[in-house]
Amino acid sequence: MKMIRALFSCLFVSLLALQSFAQSSTPVVAAFIDSLVSSNLVSNEIPGAVISIVKNGETIYLKGYGYANIERKVAVDSQTTSFRIASLTKIFTTVAILKLAEEKRINIDADISSVLKELGVKLKFSDPVTIRHLLTHTSGLDNSDIGDAARDSFSIKTLSQYFKSTRVVQIHKPGTTWHYSNAGMGVLGYIIERTTGLSYASAIDKIILQPLHMQNSNFEKYNHNWAVAYDYDFDKFQEVSYEFPNIISAGGLSSTAPDMQRFMSFLLDSSNSKYLYSHLFHPGFSYHPLMARHPAFNMNGSVEAELKKEGL
């Protein structure tokens, strides 16, 4: 069985440094993308997608393909179809934390072991755990899927309730091992709530969504513009029931292509915040210093060059 969820149906492409496209006219780009996407929708059993191409901060291509709802024959609308972006929510959590740090409201290198104990996290090691560890998935916290999602919208837990009802343990010494952790992102969400005095959703709205005019991005339990999630099984698409995430800061956001364009453009413009830019695009952890320079572990040479140019 091939799992095709709506998350992967929403593809945001940024062609910021490809000279072949930079020298092409928009019709040439459109013809190339149309051919590429149309063939991949069929070969990979993808019900629908949105393609967004941004060059030098300007949208040069934005188009929806296929269906947001197959049964109702609702086509994907490039402007309004909303996709549940799952773990891309973690980037919003990261940005919010860094914005709070930039404002000196939190210290990403301070020991937060007391916060973890407050949440009931079982710490195996006495070494300090920092926000930086959580941001880089090196806190040592395990990543269990047990209790991550609720059965329905009425059973969704707050971040505090989730931790107090779920056994979250530390399995690695902090700062030594990269281990993907939704629970770690949950702790960051709780720190955002603790620092701002707002719910996580309200804090993200205030810190990121409102300033960037991302009016179609939200944490709503139901959204009539959602693209339906599907499995492709027995030679046909079958609707997948929605999971209601308890760790909202790890995967609870829905968004549209135009909104994600705004977010992407903000992140890639160092003039918006040198503090934010330097932390997002500097390698946060590697097992060996040389690995941080390797293409497999670093985004690309252009980002590295940009950091040097900015003196970061």
C-alpha atoms as a printed R data frame, in Angstrom:
    type eleno elety resid chain resno       x      y       z
1   ATOM     1    CA   MET     A     1   0.000  0.000   0.000
2   ATOM     2    CA   LYS     A     2   1.267  3.445  -0.876
3   ATOM     3    CA   MET     A     3   0.384  6.179   1.625
4   ATOM     4    CA   ILE     A     4  -0.298  9.510  -0.018
5   ATOM     5    CA   ARG     A     5  -1.383 12.068   2.538
6   ATOM     6    CA   ALA     A     6  -2.474 15.604   1.862
7   ATOM     7    CA   LEU     A     7   0.734 16.835   3.463
8   ATOM     8    CA   PHE     A     8   2.794 15.520   0.577
9   ATOM     9    CA   SER     A     9   0.240 16.757  -1.927
10  ATOM    10    CA   CYS     A    10   1.175 20.345  -1.136
11  ATOM    11    CA   LEU     A    11   4.556 20.952  -2.768
12  ATOM    12    CA   PHE     A    12   6.231 24.317  -2.356
13  ATOM    13    CA   VAL     A    13   9.158 24.804  -4.743
14  ATOM    14    CA   SER     A    14  11.617 27.661  -4.384
15  ATOM    15    CA   LEU     A    15  13.831 28.184  -7.447
16  ATOM    16    CA   LEU     A    16  16.025 30.976  -6.115
17  ATOM    17    CA   ALA     A    17  19.353 30.108  -7.695
18  ATOM    18    CA   LEU     A    18  18.745 27.997 -10.788
19  ATOM    19    CA   GLN     A    19  20.139 29.969 -13.710
20  ATOM    20    CA   SER     A    20  18.272 27.930 -16.303
21  ATOM    21    CA   PHE     A    21  14.966 29.168 -14.882
22  ATOM    22    CA   ALA     A    22  16.259 32.664 -14.215
23  ATOM    23    CA   GLN     A    23  16.909 33.069 -17.924
24  ATOM    24    CA   SER     A    24  13.615 31.521 -19.033
25  ATOM    25    CA   SER     A    25  10.335 33.216 -19.729
26  ATOM    26    CA   THR     A    26   7.306 32.434 -17.579
27  ATOM    27    CA   PRO     A    27   5.583 30.402 -20.368
28  ATOM    28    CA   VAL     A    28   8.635 28.130 -20.565
29  ATOM    29    CA   VAL     A    29   8.579 27.615 -16.812
30  ATOM    30    CA   ALA     A    30   4.833 26.939 -16.912
31  ATOM    31    CA   ALA     A    31   5.169 24.340 -19.657
32  ATOM    32    CA   PHE     A    32   7.962 22.557 -17.794
33  ATOM    33    CA   ILE     A    33   6.096 22.495 -14.472
34  ATOM    34    CA   ASP     A    34   2.805 21.423 -16.089
35  ATOM    35    CA   SER     A    35   4.502 18.467 -17.729
36  ATOM    36    CA   LEU     A    36   6.436 17.486 -14.605
37  ATOM    37    CA   VAL     A    37   3.500 17.717 -12.195
38  ATOM    38    CA   SER     A    38   0.911 16.106 -14.465
39  ATOM    39    CA   SER     A    39   3.074 13.027 -14.970
40  ATOM    40    CA   ASN     A    40   3.947 12.747 -11.280
41  ATOM    41    CA   LEU     A    41   0.349 13.034 -10.117
42  ATOM    42    CA   VAL     A    42  -0.407  9.941 -12.149
43  ATOM    43    CA   SER     A    43   2.749  7.904 -11.522
44  ATOM    44    CA   ASN     A    44   2.759  8.563  -7.753
45  ATOM    45    CA   GLU     A    45  -1.005  8.382  -7.190
46  ATOM    46    CA   ILE     A    46  -1.200 11.935  -5.813
47  ATOM    47    CA   PRO     A    47  -4.719 13.393  -5.763
48  ATOM    48    CA   GLY     A    48  -3.733 17.052  -5.879
49  ATOM    49    CA   ALA     A    49  -0.920 19.547  -5.435
50  ATOM    50    CA   VAL     A    50  -0.017 23.215  -5.425
51  ATOM    51    CA   ILE     A    51   3.185 24.397  -7.061
52  ATOM    52    CA   SER     A    52   4.610 27.743  -6.011
53  ATOM    53    CA   ILE     A    53   7.799 29.162  -7.521
54  ATOM    54    CA   VAL     A    54   9.357 32.267  -6.025
55  ATOM    55    CA   LYS     A    55  12.276 34.187  -7.507
56  ATOM    56    CA   ASN     A    56  13.887 37.169  -5.784
57  ATOM    57    CA   GLY     A    57  10.895 37.469  -3.488
58  ATOM    58    CA   GLU     A    58   8.406 37.555  -6.346
59  ATOM    59    CA   THR     A    59   5.930 34.840  -7.326
60  ATOM    60    CA   ILE     A    60   6.598 33.738 -10.891
61  ATOM    61    CA   TYR     A    61   4.371 30.664 -10.824
62  ATOM    62    CA   LEU     A    62   1.424 29.542  -8.722
63  ATOM    63    CA   LYS     A    63  -0.996 26.846  -9.822
64  ATOM    64    CA   GLY     A    64  -3.181 24.123  -8.351
65  ATOM    65    CA   TYR     A    65  -3.431 20.621  -9.814
66  ATOM    66    CA   GLY     A    66  -5.843 17.758  -9.306
67  ATOM    67    CA   TYR     A    67  -8.453 17.501  -6.573
68  ATOM    68    CA   ALA     A    68  -8.726 18.673  -2.985
69  ATOM    69    CA   ASN     A    69 -11.779 16.421  -2.626
70  ATOM    70    CA   ILE     A    70 -12.150 13.608  -5.127
71  ATOM    71    CA   GLU     A    71 -15.662 12.526  -4.128
72  ATOM    72    CA   ARG     A    72 -17.081 16.022  -4.506
73  ATOM    73    CA   LYS     A    73 -14.892 16.873  -7.510
74  ATOM    74    CA   VAL     A    74 -13.484 19.923  -5.734
75  ATOM    75    CA   ALA     A    75 -10.397 21.076  -7.602
76  ATOM    76    CA   VAL     A    76  -7.299 22.295  -5.786
77  ATOM    77    CA   ASP     A    77  -7.387 26.095  -5.660
78  ATOM    78    CA   SER     A    78  -3.895 27.598  -5.551
79  ATOM    79    CA   GLN     A    79  -5.128 30.537  -3.464
80  ATOM    80    CA   THR     A    80  -7.493 28.984  -0.940
81  ATOM    81    CA   THR     A    81  -6.978 25.209  -0.628
82  ATOM    82    CA   SER     A    82  -5.630 24.560   2.844
83  ATOM    83    CA   PHE     A    83  -3.200 21.724   3.583
84  ATOM    84    CA   ARG     A    84  -2.419 20.285   6.979
85  ATOM    85    CA   ILE     A    85   1.324 20.822   6.975
86  ATOM    86    CA   ALA     A    86   2.081 18.402   9.834
87  ATOM    87    CA   SER     A    87   5.745 18.574  10.912
88  ATOM    88    CA   LEU     A    88   6.379 21.789   8.993
89  ATOM    89    CA   THR     A    89   4.658 23.275  12.058
90  ATOM    90    CA   LYS     A    90   7.965 22.671  13.836
91  ATOM    91    CA   ILE     A    91   9.529 25.486  11.807
92  ATOM    92    CA   PHE     A    92   6.914 27.893  13.170
93  ATOM    93    CA   THR     A    93   7.631 26.680  16.700
94  ATOM    94    CA   THR     A    94  11.347 27.217  16.101
95  ATOM    95    CA   VAL     A    95  10.851 30.723  14.719
96  ATOM    96    CA   ALA     A    96   8.615 31.709  17.648
97  ATOM    97    CA   ILE     A    97  11.213 30.479  20.145
98  ATOM    98    CA   LEU     A    98  13.999 32.375  18.371
99  ATOM    99    CA   LYS     A    99  11.888 35.540  18.239
100 ATOM   100    CA   LEU     A   100  11.360 35.307  22.016
101 ATOM   101    CA   ALA     A   101  15.099 34.771  22.461
102 ATOM   102    CA   GLU     A   102  15.853 37.770  20.246
103 ATOM   103    CA   GLU     A   103  13.622 39.841  22.518
104 ATOM   104    CA   LYS     A   104  15.598 38.534  25.544
105 ATOM   105    CA   ARG     A   105  12.501 36.901  26.984
106 ATOM   106    CA   ILE     A   106  14.158 33.490  27.062
107 ATOM   107    CA   ASN     A   107  17.722 32.179  26.932
108 ATOM   108    CA   ILE     A   108  18.165 29.259  24.544
109 ATOM   109    CA   ASP     A   109  21.297 28.108  26.410
110 ATOM   110    CA   ALA     A   110  19.780 28.136  29.892
111 ATOM   111    CA   ASP     A   111  19.133 24.862  31.706
112 ATOM   112    CA   ILE     A   112  15.423 23.998  31.476
113 ATOM   113    CA   SER     A   113  15.569 20.739  33.432
114 ATOM   114    CA   SER     A   114  13.144 22.219  35.981
115 ATOM   115    CA   VAL     A   115  10.575 22.783  33.197
116 ATOM   116    CA   LEU     A   116  10.950 19.175  32.059
117 ATOM   117    CA   LYS     A   117  10.453 17.924  35.612
118 ATOM   118    CA   GLU     A   118   7.427 20.207  35.939
119 ATOM   119    CA   LEU     A   119   5.947 18.430  32.911
120 ATOM   120    CA   GLY     A   120   6.752 15.008  34.342
121 ATOM   121    CA   VAL     A   121   9.529 14.143  31.871
122 ATOM   122    CA   LYS     A   122  11.771 11.398  33.235
123 ATOM   123    CA   LEU     A   123  15.401 12.598  33.049
124 ATOM   124    CA   LYS     A   124  17.964  9.814  32.929
125 ATOM   125    CA   PHE     A   125  21.010 12.077  32.992
126 ATOM   126    CA   SER     A   126  21.995 14.940  35.310
127 ATOM   127    CA   ASP     A   127  23.471 17.027  32.486
128 ATOM   128    CA   PRO     A   128  21.683 20.321  31.731
129 ATOM   129    CA   VAL     A   129  19.059 20.286  28.988
130 ATOM   130    CA   THR     A   130  18.716 23.539  27.046
131 ATOM   131    CA   ILE     A   131  16.282 25.028  24.562
132 ATOM   132    CA   ARG     A   132  19.073 24.772  21.980
133 ATOM   133    CA   HIS     A   133  19.061 21.002  22.553
134 ATOM   134    CA   LEU     A   134  15.320 20.886  21.936
135 ATOM   135    CA   LEU     A   135  15.635 22.989  18.772
136 ATOM   136    CA   THR     A   136  18.277 20.651  17.341
137 ATOM   137    CA   HIS     A   137  16.627 17.394  18.486
138 ATOM   138    CA   THR     A   138  19.590 16.619  20.744
139 ATOM   139    CA   SER     A   139  17.874 16.829  24.148
140 ATOM   140    CA   GLY     A   140  17.871 13.046  24.385
141 ATOM   141    CA   LEU     A   141  14.079 12.830  24.665
142 ATOM   142    CA   ASP     A   142  12.478  9.783  23.105
143 ATOM   143    CA   ASN     A   143  10.007 10.024  20.237
144 ATOM   144    CA   SER     A   144   7.029  7.843  21.050
145 ATOM   145    CA   ASP     A   145   3.850  8.057  18.968
146 ATOM   146    CA   ILE     A   146   1.762  6.861  21.897
147 ATOM   147    CA   GLY     A   147  -0.715  9.568  22.857
148 ATOM   148    CA   ASP     A   148   0.380 11.941  20.075
149 ATOM   149    CA   ALA     A   149  -3.137 12.223  18.657
150 ATOM   150    CA   ALA     A   150  -6.653 12.307  20.057
151 ATOM   151    CA   ARG     A   151  -9.588 10.243  18.753
152 ATOM   152    CA   ASP     A   152 -11.747 13.304  18.125
153 ATOM   153    CA   SER     A   153 -11.805 17.077  18.546
154 ATOM   154    CA   PHE     A   154 -13.422 16.778  21.980
155 ATOM   155    CA   SER     A   155 -10.532 14.696  23.353
156 ATOM   156    CA   ILE     A   156  -7.625 16.951  22.382
157 ATOM   157    CA   LYS     A   157  -5.282 17.617  25.297
158 ATOM   158    CA   THR     A   158  -3.402 20.801  26.066
159 ATOM   159    CA   LEU     A   159   0.385 20.500  25.965
160 ATOM   160    CA   SER     A   160   0.502 20.376  29.759
161 ATOM   161    CA   GLN     A   161  -2.179 17.681  29.876
162 ATOM   162    CA   TYR     A   162  -0.379 15.651  27.224
163 ATOM   163    CA   PHE     A   163   2.868 15.496  29.179
164 ATOM   164    CA   LYS     A   164   1.149 14.692  32.453
165 ATOM   165    CA   SER     A   165  -0.780 11.823  30.879
166 ATOM   166    CA   THR     A   166   2.042 10.384  28.751
167 ATOM   167    CA   ARG     A   167   5.331  8.815  29.806
168 ATOM   168    CA   VAL     A   168   8.079 10.866  28.121
169 ATOM   169    CA   VAL     A   169  11.599  9.700  28.927
170 ATOM   170    CA   GLN     A   170  15.154 10.747  28.189
171 ATOM   171    CA   ILE     A   171  17.178  8.038  26.458
172 ATOM   172    CA   HIS     A   172  20.358  9.889  25.399
173 ATOM   173    CA   LYS     A   173  22.769 12.243  27.127
174 ATOM   174    CA   PRO     A   174  21.946 15.823  26.052
175 ATOM   175    CA   GLY     A   175  24.010 17.196  23.179
176 ATOM   176    CA   THR     A   176  25.458 13.855  22.111
177 ATOM   177    CA   THR     A   177  22.898 12.264  19.808
178 ATOM   178    CA   TRP     A   178  20.483 13.535  17.176
179 ATOM   179    CA   HIS     A   179  17.133 11.874  17.867
180 ATOM   180    CA   TYR     A   180  13.970 13.248  16.251
181 ATOM   181    CA   SER     A   181  11.482 14.105  18.968
182 ATOM   182    CA   ASN     A   182   7.910 15.360  18.750
183 ATOM   183    CA   ALA     A   183   7.940 15.502  22.542
184 ATOM   184    CA   GLY     A   184  10.848 17.937  22.398
185 ATOM   185    CA   MET     A   185   8.792 20.219  20.158
186 ATOM   186    CA   GLY     A   186   5.961 19.832  22.630
187 ATOM   187    CA   VAL     A   187   8.208 21.173  25.390
188 ATOM   188    CA   LEU     A   188   9.101 24.146  23.190
189 ATOM   189    CA   GLY     A   189   5.394 24.799  22.645
190 ATOM   190    CA   TYR     A   190   4.865 24.727  26.403
191 ATOM   191    CA   ILE     A   191   7.750 27.190  26.898
192 ATOM   192    CA   ILE     A   192   6.125 29.515  24.359
193 ATOM   193    CA   GLU     A   193   2.871 29.339  26.336
194 ATOM   194    CA   ARG     A   194   4.683 29.863  29.648
195 ATOM   195    CA   THR     A   195   6.620 32.863  28.325
196 ATOM   196    CA   THR     A   196   3.815 34.658  26.503
197 ATOM   197    CA   GLY     A   197   0.889 33.796  28.773
198 ATOM   198    CA   LEU     A   198  -1.025 32.744  25.653
199 ATOM   199    CA   SER     A   199  -2.084 29.397  24.249
200 ATOM   200    CA   TYR     A   200   0.392 28.033  21.711
201 ATOM   201    CA   ALA     A   201  -1.988 28.704  18.804
202 ATOM   202    CA   SER     A   202  -2.632 32.291  19.940
203 ATOM   203    CA   ALA     A   203   1.093 32.912  20.423
204 ATOM   204    CA   ILE     A   204   1.972 31.693  16.906
205 ATOM   205    CA   ASP     A   205  -0.837 33.852  15.528
206 ATOM   206    CA   LYS     A   206   0.519 36.922  17.316
207 ATOM   207    CA   ILE     A   207   4.236 36.327  16.689
208 ATOM   208    CA   ILE     A   208   4.147 35.012  13.104
209 ATOM   209    CA   LEU     A   209   0.803 34.707  11.335
210 ATOM   210    CA   GLN     A   210  -0.544 38.218  11.914
211 ATOM   211    CA   PRO     A   211   2.706 40.113  11.165
212 ATOM   212    CA   LEU     A   212   3.171 38.159   7.917
213 ATOM   213    CA   HIS     A   213  -0.516 38.494   6.946
214 ATOM   214    CA   MET     A   214  -0.914 34.709   6.807
215 ATOM   215    CA   GLN     A   215  -4.671 35.009   7.082
216 ATOM   216    CA   ASN     A   216  -5.440 31.498   5.838
217 ATOM   217    CA   SER     A   217  -3.121 29.673   8.250
218 ATOM   218    CA   ASN     A   218  -4.578 28.393  11.512
219 ATOM   219    CA   PHE     A   219  -4.951 25.603  14.044
220 ATOM   220    CA   GLU     A   220  -8.680 25.096  13.506
221 ATOM   221    CA   LYS     A   221 -10.118 21.647  14.254
222 ATOM   222    CA   TYR     A   222 -12.201 21.821  11.086
223 ATOM   223    CA   ASN     A   223 -11.665 23.826   7.916
224 ATOM   224    CA   HIS     A   224 -13.994 23.668   4.914
225 ATOM   225    CA   ASN     A   225 -11.071 24.522   2.604
226 ATOM   226    CA   TRP     A   226  -8.963 21.539   3.718
227 ATOM   227    CA   ALA     A   227  -7.604 19.180   1.117
228 ATOM   228    CA   VAL     A   228  -8.800 15.703   2.027
229 ATOM   229    CA   ALA     A   229  -6.106 13.159   2.922
230 ATOM   230    CA   TYR     A   230  -6.067  9.896   0.992
231 ATOM   231    CA   ASP     A   231  -4.470  6.472   0.916
232 ATOM   232    CA   TYR     A   232  -4.062  4.844  -2.466
233 ATOM   233    CA   ASP     A   233  -5.061  1.231  -1.943
234 ATOM   234    CA   PHE     A   234  -6.656 -1.460  -4.101
235 ATOM   235    CA   ASP     A   235  -6.192  0.767  -7.163
236 ATOM   236    CA   LYS     A   236  -8.253  3.638  -5.821
237 ATOM   237    CA   PHE     A   237  -8.060  6.621  -3.471
238 ATOM   238    CA   GLN     A   238  -9.558  6.076  -0.029
239 ATOM   239    CA   GLU     A   239 -10.135  8.916   2.395
240 ATOM   240    CA   VAL     A   240  -8.052  8.883   5.570
241 ATOM   241    CA   SER     A   241  -9.650 10.099   8.780
242 ATOM   242    CA   TYR     A   242  -8.127 13.204  10.304
243 ATOM   243    CA   GLU     A   243  -5.828 12.830  13.300
244 ATOM   244    CA   PHE     A   244  -6.242 15.447  16.003
245 ATOM   245    CA   PRO     A   245  -2.728 16.189  17.302
246 ATOM   246    CA   ASN     A   246  -2.175 16.600  21.026
247 ATOM   247    CA   ILE     A   247   1.332 17.969  20.441
248 ATOM   248    CA   ILE     A   248   0.052 20.933  18.477
249 ATOM   249    CA   SER     A   249   3.491 22.563  18.336
250 ATOM   250    CA   ALA     A   250   4.882 19.539  16.483
251 ATOM   251    CA   GLY     A   251   2.238 19.229  13.777
252 ATOM   252    CA   GLY     A   252  -1.036 21.106  14.152
253 ATOM   253    CA   LEU     A   253  -0.935 23.923  11.586
254 ATOM   254    CA   SER     A   254  -2.846 24.213   8.308
255 ATOM   255    CA   SER     A   255  -1.800 26.628   5.578
256 ATOM   256    CA   THR     A   256  -2.122 27.627   1.927
257 ATOM   257    CA   ALA     A   257   0.475 28.114  -0.792
258 ATOM   258    CA   PRO     A   258   0.332 31.954  -0.773
259 ATOM   259    CA   ASP     A   259   0.728 31.998   3.004
260 ATOM   260    CA   MET     A   260   3.702 29.640   2.852
261 ATOM   261    CA   GLN     A   261   5.231 31.875   0.188
262 ATOM   262    CA   ARG     A   262   5.119 34.762   2.631
263 ATOM   263    CA   PHE     A   263   6.663 32.655   5.377
264 ATOM   264    CA   MET     A   264   9.424 31.316   3.116
265 ATOM   265    CA   SER     A   265  10.296 34.771   1.777
266 ATOM   266    CA   PHE     A   266  10.490 36.111   5.337
267 ATOM   267    CA   LEU     A   267  12.867 33.349   6.422
268 ATOM   268    CA   LEU     A   268  15.170 33.757   3.410
269 ATOM   269    CA   ASP     A   269  15.550 37.533   3.832
270 ATOM   270    CA   SER     A   270  18.330 38.160   6.352
271 ATOM   271    CA   SER     A   271  17.356 41.845   6.639
272 ATOM   272    CA   ASN     A   272  14.240 40.835   8.564
273 ATOM   273    CA   SER     A   273  16.277 39.489  11.475
274 ATOM   274    CA   LYS     A   274  19.976 38.685  11.401
275 ATOM   275    CA   TYR     A   275  19.584 36.848  14.721
276 ATOM   276    CA   LEU     A   276  16.865 34.613  13.308
277 ATOM   277    CA   TYR     A   277  18.654 34.094   9.981
278 ATOM   278    CA   SER     A   278  21.960 33.149  11.571
279 ATOM   279    CA   HIS     A   279  20.385 30.584  13.904
280 ATOM   280    CA   LEU     A   280  18.186 29.025  11.234
281 ATOM   281    CA   PHE     A   281  20.892 28.615   8.607
282 ATOM   282    CA   HIS     A   282  23.919 27.731  10.695
283 ATOM   283    CA   PRO     A   283  24.264 23.962  11.231
284 ATOM   284    CA   GLY     A   284  22.981 23.339  14.748
285 ATOM   285    CA   PHE     A   285  24.579 19.973  15.412
286 ATOM   286    CA   SER     A   286  26.952 17.512  13.798
287 ATOM   287    CA   TYR     A   287  28.781 14.411  14.956
288 ATOM   288    CA   HIS     A   288  32.019 15.817  13.498
289 ATOM   289    CA   PRO     A   289  32.951 19.404  12.465
290 ATOM   290    CA   LEU     A   290  33.659 18.346   8.877
291 ATOM   291    CA   MET     A   291  30.162 16.922   8.497
292 ATOM   292    CA   ALA     A   292  28.605 20.362   8.933
293 ATOM   293    CA   ARG     A   293  30.273 21.433   5.663
294 ATOM   294    CA   HIS     A   294  29.209 18.358   3.725
295 ATOM   295    CA   PRO     A   295  26.339 18.912   1.217
296 ATOM   296    CA   ALA     A   296  24.374 16.089   2.840
297 ATOM   297    CA   PHE     A   297  24.313 17.936   6.164
298 ATOM   298    CA   ASN     A   298  24.273 21.578   5.085
299 ATOM   299    CA   MET     A   299  21.525 23.256   3.055
300 ATOM   300    CA   ASN     A   300  23.757 24.599   0.279
301 ATOM   301    CA   GLY     A   301  26.854 26.630  -0.403
302 ATOM   302    CA   SER     A   302  24.875 29.757  -1.266
303 ATOM   303    CA   VAL     A   303  23.473 29.974   2.274
304 ATOM   304    CA   GLU     A   304  26.969 29.548   3.720
305 ATOM   305    CA   ALA     A   305  28.268 32.296   1.432
306 ATOM   306    CA   GLU     A   306  25.380 34.563   2.421
307 ATOM   307    CA   LEU     A   307  26.162 34.066   6.116
308 ATOM   308    CA   LYS     A   308  29.782 35.059   5.545
309 ATOM   309    CA   LYS     A   309  28.735 38.119   3.535
310 ATOM   310    CA   GLU     A   310  26.470 39.219   6.374
311 ATOM   311    CA   GLY     A   311  29.270 38.634   8.882
312 ATOM   312    CA   LEU     A   312  27.241 35.964  10.699
